[in-house]
């Protein structure tokens, strides 16, 4: 009797060509999927950035409703050495608008910690400077989330260590910028929502200069309409800091100083590609009285433009290609601008509160 032979099956693996084809297909699918994932993540980051700006704009509106004006930008503070000196002891700089708003974006503990009898950069106010506020951090803005300078001796005006956190956003100064020491007294002609409020005539800073005043802005003075006037915009810390190779010395959240938490619209958004570009050619001389072209610019890490909040509480995305005057034609020297025939573009008009321009919503 013959025993049955065991059946054999024809088994074989993938050939090298088949394996390479499968790998290629997977690679193509990943290549197609990755941009979609990145776009979705950026859309989420941009939405969070929009929400941050909206909350700041609403806080400013509530501040104005409660106090009769928007918060001050940079302004005078009192030197700790002269608290009893009514005639002097004034320091040029004090806390900025983001600190003034803290009561209105649910950070009353910060405002209650603030000692308003002395200026902000002294030992007794070091705690305030060190608070980190996520409402001021755009998720696309690199390392700003949680970034904190620990403070070192001689940071403060009284040589104390001053810890610091940072902001992705800044307030609107308008197209042309004048400083507290402008010899022609032009600070009051600035057309944004923030500037240096108050005067230093008679103080040790500039005892003989022409008087300069920029009263806090009231909603009634926004004659262009709240929906056509910017109040806040993006001022990307990681981009500005990288240009200086200094992540700790710019965009202090407590500052109201020009270029820290305020911007001008002399240049359209993301105009500069590098710090070197902002300080070369016709711009080898800076175009503003304070800081420089690089830090006074509006900028973001969102592709194609930046988010801006308006005085009515709305937030809109303004493209880098928005209509603008040509800043390369404008000259600046001895605290005087020569526009050389340039008129406000749409971007500059959006930053004026009282320019009288009529702007269509489909023009940007």
PERAGI-V432428 format. One record per residue. RES is the residue in one letter. SS is DSSP state (a for helix, b for strand, c for the rest). PSI is psi in whole degrees, 0 to 359 (NA if undefined). OMEGA is omega in whole degrees, 0 to 359 (999 if undefined). Layout:
# PERAGI-V432428
RES	SS	PSI	OMEGA
RES	SS	PSI	OMEGA
This chain:
# PERAGI-V432428
X	c	130	183
X	c	127	177
X	c	146	180
X	c	138	177
X	c	142	178
X	c	140	179
X	c	142	177
X	c	140	178
X	c	148	181
X	c	93	180
X	c	137	176
X	c	152	179
X	c	187	176
X	c	143	171
X	c	164	180
X	a	322	181
X	a	316	179
X	a	319	180
X	a	317	179
X	a	323	178
X	a	316	179
X	a	315	179
X	a	318	180
X	a	319	179
X	a	316	179
X	a	318	179
X	a	319	178
X	a	318	180
X	a	318	178
X	a	318	180
X	a	326	178
X	a	326	185
X	a	324	186
X	a	313	177
X	a	325	179
X	a	319	178
X	a	316	179
X	a	320	178
X	a	320	179
X	a	319	179
X	a	317	179
X	a	322	177
X	a	320	178
X	a	319	178
X	a	319	180
X	a	323	177
X	a	319	177
X	a	320	177
X	a	316	178
X	a	317	180
X	a	320	177
X	a	311	182
X	a	323	179
X	a	317	179
X	a	322	178
X	a	317	180
X	a	320	178
X	a	322	177
X	a	318	179
X	a	321	178
X	a	319	178
X	a	324	176
X	a	314	180
X	a	320	179
X	a	324	183
X	a	327	188
X	a	352	178
X	c	1	176
X	c	164	174
X	c	161	181
X	c	157	179
X	c	152	169
X	c	228	175
X	c	143	181
X	b	176	184
X	c	142	172
X	b	173	182
X	b	131	177
X	c	135	183
X	a	339	183
X	a	349	187
X	a	40	183
X	c	331	181
X	c	3	183
X	c	98	183
X	c	337	184
X	c	347	185
X	c	208	178
X	c	20	181
X	b	135	173
X	b	145	185
X	c	323	190
X	c	149	173
X	c	194	184
X	b	155	183
X	c	188	187
X	a	327	180
X	a	326	177
X	a	318	179
X	a	333	182
X	c	352	191
X	a	324	179
X	a	341	188
X	a	359	168
X	c	44	170
X	c	38	176
X	c	44	181
X	a	334	179
X	a	328	178
X	a	313	181
X	a	322	180
X	a	338	177
X	a	337	186
X	c	130	173
X	c	103	184
X	c	359	178
X	c	342	179
X	c	162	180
X	c	166	194
X	c	329	190
X	c	57	177
X	c	165	191
X	a	318	185
X	a	347	177
X	a	12	183
X	a	327	179
X	a	319	180
X	a	314	182
X	a	329	186
X	a	354	178
X	c	139	175
X	c	128	185
X	c	113	182
X	a	338	178
X	a	341	181
X	a	7	184
X	c	116	172
X	c	130	181
X	c	339	178
X	c	356	188
X	c	60	169
X	a	236	189
X	a	11	188
X	a	332	182
X	c	107	180
X	c	1	180
X	c	130	184
X	c	127	172
X	b	125	186
X	c	342	182
X	c	139	176
X	c	159	178
X	c	143	180
X	c	5	174
X	c	314	187
X	c	166	178
X	c	338	176
X	c	22	177
X	c	19	179
X	c	158	173
X	c	135	179
X	c	103	174
X	c	158	184
X	b	143	167
X	c	181	198
X	b	169	184
X	c	142	173
X	c	357	188
X	b	161	181
X	b	162	181
X	b	159	188
X	b	120	175
X	c	340	187
X	c	182	185
X	c	318	185
X	c	137	189
X	c	132	175
X	c	147	185
X	c	170	180
X	c	335	183
X	c	19	182
X	c	123	185
X	c	343	182
X	c	3	177
X	c	37	186
X	c	2	182
X	a	320	181
X	a	346	180
X	a	355	180
X	c	145	192
X	c	8	178
X	c	199	180
X	c	336	182
X	c	152	171
X	c	189	177
X	c	113	183
X	b	130	180
X	c	189	186
X	c	155	179
X	c	18	177
X	c	130	179
X	c	349	178
X	c	175	181
X	c	346	186
X	c	300	178
X	c	83	189
X	c	339	186
X	c	15	185
X	c	169	175
X	c	143	181
X	c	138	177
X	c	129	176
X	c	142	173
X	c	94	182
X	c	149	175
X	c	140	187
X	c	132	174
X	c	158	181
X	a	331	179
X	a	337	180
X	a	358	177
X	c	75	186
X	c	346	175
X	c	349	182
X	c	138	183
X	a	334	180
X	a	353	180
X	a	14	183
X	c	118	177
X	b	146	170
X	b	319	179
X	b	154	176
X	b	173	181
X	b	142	184
X	b	70	196
X	c	115	182
X	a	315	185
X	a	325	179
X	a	313	181
X	a	314	182
X	a	321	180
X	a	325	178
X	a	325	178
X	a	351	188
X	c	44	182
X	c	102	183
X	c	354	188
X	c	347	189
X	c	1	183
X	c	162	175
X	c	37	175
X	b	129	187
X	c	333	181
X	c	351	186
X	b	147	170
X	c	8	186
X	c	150	178
X	b	130	179
X	c	345	174
X	c	291	177
X	c	27	172
X	b	151	182
X	b	161	171
X	c	163	178
X	c	25	175
X	c	325	178
X	c	145	177
X	c	168	185
X	c	141	177
X	c	38	184
X	c	324	185
X	c	138	176
X	c	338	179
X	c	162	177
X	a	321	180
X	a	322	178
X	a	325	184
X	a	350	185
X	c	30	181
X	c	169	178
X	a	227	181
X	a	347	181
X	a	19	177
X	c	331	171
X	c	130	183
X	c	154	187
X	c	10	180
X	c	159	184
X	c	341	187
X	c	145	183
X	c	217	182
X	c	180	184
X	a	326	185
X	a	310	185
X	a	344	180
X	a	352	182
X	c	157	168
X	c	140	185
X	b	156	177
X	c	170	175
X	c	6	173
X	c	136	182
X	c	131	170
X	c	353	181
X	b	202	183
X	b	155	177
X	b	142	176
X	b	137	175
X	b	144	181
X	b	164	186
X	c	344	176
X	c	1	179
X	c	355	179
X	c	158	177
X	b	130	181
X	b	149	179
X	b	121	181
X	b	124	183
X	b	154	175
X	c	334	183
X	c	11	180
X	c	146	179
X	c	130	183
X	c	155	170
X	c	172	181
X	c	103	184
X	c	342	181
X	c	345	178
X	c	336	184
X	c	140	177
X	b	155	182
X	b	133	176
X	b	147	181
X	c	39	177
X	c	22	181
X	b	132	174
X	b	139	170
X	b	109	185
X	c	344	177
X	c	47	175
X	c	357	181
X	c	138	175
X	c	157	179
X	c	131	168
X	c	183	180
X	a	318	183
X	a	315	179
X	a	320	181
X	a	325	179
X	a	341	182
X	c	358	178
X	c	137	179
X	c	343	187
X	c	35	183
X	c	345	178
X	c	12	181
X	c	149	173
X	c	118	186
X	c	126	177
X	c	144	182
X	a	343	180
X	a	13	182
X	a	3	177
X	c	NA	999
